[in-house]
Amino acid sequence: MNSEKGRLGSMDQGHYGSIFPRNAVERWISYGDTAMELVMLKGLAEDAVKRLMGVRRTLDEHTARFDRLETTLAQILARLPEKP
């Protein structure tokens, strides 16, 4: 992949230089770069959401387990005699 200066230089020397003004070419390159960054950001956000859903599922499982343990402990404490 060419660097930005390389791309602009080749456009000045190539067939784009005579058709588009330099600032229009720079703008289109910038739009393309921005679009690529947005696609990468979208991918990162989707991955983060998937990982958060996994954490939430794990937390829900642990919460359910703690609720069962709390119920069991309450039943055990109910059977124990009170202090004299």
Buried (B, 14 or more C-beta within 10 A) or exposed (E): EEEEEEBBEEBEEEEBBEEBEEEEBBEEBEEEEEEEEEEEEEEEEEEEEEEEEEEEEEEEEEEEEEEEEEEEEEEEEEEEEEEE
